[in-house]
Amino acid sequence: MAKKSTTTTTRKANPALMKPVQPDEILAAVVGSEPASRGELTKKLWDYIKKNGLQDKDKKTNINADAKLKAVFGGKTQVTMFEMTKLVSAHIK
């Protein structure tokens, strides 16, 4: 029987994800206008989605857009959470 390793490896954070980015005016309406890392922006976006009950009840991977998110999502009324990341990238500098 093979012995399991007891050492834990710590994962290094990707420096590109830690660098502060500036949201444009459209995204700032949802997450605020302060520069933040991509991870922080994603967290703020999820906080907004949960606070406003925008996660689809039947299919949890879908996000239903309200007026602010519809602008971020390029006019789409519903996107997947994977598609959301790509659409948000267009709104950061």
C-alpha positions as CSV (number, residue, x, y, z in Angstrom):
1,M,0.0,0.0,0.0
2,A,1.4,3.4,-1.0
3,K,2.0,5.9,1.7
4,K,0.2,9.2,1.2
5,S,2.4,12.4,1.2
6,T,1.7,14.5,4.3
7,T,3.3,17.6,2.8
8,T,1.0,20.2,1.4
9,T,1.9,22.3,-1.6
10,T,0.8,25.9,-1.6
11,R,-0.5,27.2,-4.8
12,K,1.1,30.4,-6.1
13,A,-1.4,33.1,-7.1
14,N,-1.2,34.2,-10.7
15,P,0.3,37.7,-10.7
16,A,-1.9,38.8,-13.6
17,L,-5.0,38.0,-11.5
18,M,-3.7,40.0,-8.5
19,K,-2.9,43.2,-10.5
20,P,-5.5,46.0,-9.9
21,V,-7.6,46.7,-13.0
22,Q,-9.9,49.6,-13.6
23,P,-13.6,48.8,-14.4
24,D,-15.2,51.0,-17.1
25,E,-18.4,53.0,-16.3
26,I,-20.7,50.2,-17.2
27,L,-19.1,47.6,-14.9
28,A,-18.5,50.3,-12.2
29,A,-22.3,50.6,-11.9
30,V,-22.3,47.1,-10.5
31,V,-18.9,46.7,-8.7
32,G,-17.9,50.3,-7.9
33,S,-15.3,52.5,-9.6
34,E,-12.3,51.7,-7.5
35,P,-9.5,49.7,-9.1
36,A,-9.5,46.1,-7.9
37,S,-7.9,42.7,-8.9
38,R,-9.9,40.5,-11.2
39,G,-10.6,38.1,-8.3
40,E,-12.0,41.0,-6.2
41,L,-14.1,42.1,-9.2
42,T,-15.5,38.6,-9.6
43,K,-16.3,38.4,-5.9
44,K,-18.1,41.8,-6.0
45,L,-20.0,40.7,-9.1
46,W,-21.1,37.5,-7.3
47,D,-22.1,39.5,-4.2
48,Y,-24.3,41.6,-6.5
49,I,-25.8,38.6,-8.2
50,K,-26.6,36.9,-4.9
51,K,-27.9,40.0,-3.2
52,N,-30.4,40.6,-6.1
53,G,-31.4,37.0,-6.6
54,L,-30.1,36.9,-10.2
55,Q,-28.8,33.3,-10.2
56,D,-31.2,31.1,-12.1
57,K,-33.3,28.9,-9.8
58,D,-33.4,25.8,-12.0
59,K,-29.9,25.9,-13.6
60,K,-27.5,27.4,-11.0
61,T,-24.8,28.0,-13.7
62,N,-27.0,30.6,-15.4
63,I,-27.1,34.3,-14.4
64,N,-30.3,36.3,-15.2
65,A,-29.4,39.9,-16.0
66,D,-31.1,42.9,-14.5
67,A,-30.8,46.3,-16.2
68,K,-27.2,46.9,-14.9
69,L,-26.0,43.5,-15.7
70,K,-27.6,43.5,-19.1
71,A,-25.4,46.4,-20.1
72,V,-22.3,44.4,-18.8
73,F,-23.5,41.3,-20.7
74,G,-23.8,43.2,-24.0
75,G,-27.6,43.2,-24.0
76,K,-28.0,39.5,-23.2
77,T,-30.7,38.6,-20.7
78,Q,-29.1,35.4,-19.5
79,V,-25.5,34.1,-19.6
80,T,-23.6,31.2,-18.1
81,M,-21.2,31.9,-15.3
82,F,-18.3,30.9,-17.6
83,E,-19.5,33.3,-20.3
84,M,-19.9,36.0,-17.7
85,T,-16.1,36.0,-17.0
86,K,-15.4,36.6,-20.7
87,L,-18.0,39.4,-21.0
88,V,-16.7,41.2,-17.9
89,S,-13.1,41.2,-19.3
90,A,-14.3,43.6,-22.0
91,H,-15.2,46.1,-19.3
92,I,-11.8,46.4,-17.6
93,K,-8.8,48.5,-18.5
